[in-house]
Amino acid sequence: MSQKNCVARIAWLLLRIRPHLPADPKRPGALRLQLPRADIADHVGTSLETVCRTLAEFKAKKVIDLPNRKTIKFTDLEGLARISNGRGLD
């Protein structure tokens, strides 16, 4: 994982934690993101600002949706997997 850029590492982490996230009962298809953004930053070795900016970029590219700060909806798992492999989305 250390050979990947920070965007790929964040995508990799999201894919890795996805099966362990509980469903959000208020939003169909959404999962409760129980890992704070600061912890994501610590885990992948980057800054909080980079994590926030990257999640916003993933949302803009419609790879994920963030209905609020505590929930995440994975809308394009294949695209997220491509990003995590360092191929990006264009």
C-alpha positions in Angstrom: 0.0 0.0 0.0 2.9 2.4 0.6 3.7 2.5 -3.1 0.2 4.0 -3.9 -0.6 7.7 -4.0 -2.8 9.1 -1.3 -6.0 9.1 -3.5 -5.4 5.4 -4.3 -4.8 4.6 -0.6 -8.1 6.3 0.4 -10.0 4.4 -2.3 -8.3 1.1 -1.1 -9.3 1.8 2.5 -12.9 2.6 1.6 -13.2 -0.7 -0.3 -11.5 -2.5 2.6 -13.9 -1.2 5.3 -17.1 -1.4 3.2 -18.1 -4.9 4.2 -17.8 -4.0 7.9 -20.0 -0.9 7.8 -23.5 -1.1 9.2 -26.5 -0.1 7.0 -28.0 3.3 7.7 -31.7 2.7 8.5 -32.7 6.2 7.4 -31.1 6.0 3.9 -31.6 3.0 1.7 -28.4 1.8 0.2 -26.3 4.0 2.4 -23.8 2.8 5.1 -22.9 4.4 8.3 -19.3 5.6 8.1 -18.1 5.0 11.6 -14.4 5.9 11.0 -13.8 9.6 11.4 -12.0 11.4 8.6 -9.1 12.1 10.9 -8.7 8.4 11.5 -8.8 7.7 7.8 -6.0 10.3 7.4 -3.9 8.6 10.0 -4.5 5.2 8.6 -3.4 6.1 5.0 -0.7 8.5 6.1 -2.0 11.8 4.8 -3.7 14.9 6.2 -7.3 15.5 7.2 -7.6 18.1 4.4 -6.4 15.6 1.8 -9.0 13.1 2.9 -11.8 15.7 2.8 -10.7 16.9 -0.6 -10.4 13.4 -1.9 -13.8 12.3 -0.7 -15.3 15.5 -2.3 -13.5 14.5 -5.5 -14.9 11.0 -5.4 -18.4 12.4 -4.8 -18.0 14.9 -7.8 -17.0 11.9 -10.0 -20.0 10.0 -8.7 -17.9 7.1 -7.3 -19.5 7.6 -3.9 -22.2 9.7 -2.4 -22.0 11.4 1.0 -25.6 12.1 2.1 -24.1 13.6 5.3 -20.9 13.4 7.3 -21.7 10.0 8.9 -23.0 8.1 5.9 -21.5 6.9 2.6 -23.1 5.3 -0.4 -20.9 3.4 -2.9 -22.3 4.2 -6.3 -19.4 2.9 -8.5 -17.4 0.1 -7.0 -15.6 -0.7 -10.2 -14.5 3.0 -10.5 -13.3 3.0 -6.9 -11.4 -0.2 -7.5 -9.7 1.4 -10.6 -8.7 4.3 -8.4 -7.4 2.1 -5.7 -5.2 0.3 -8.3 -3.8 3.7 -9.4 -5.6 3.9 -12.7 -7.9 6.8 -11.8 -11.2 7.9 -13.2 -11.3 10.3 -16.2 
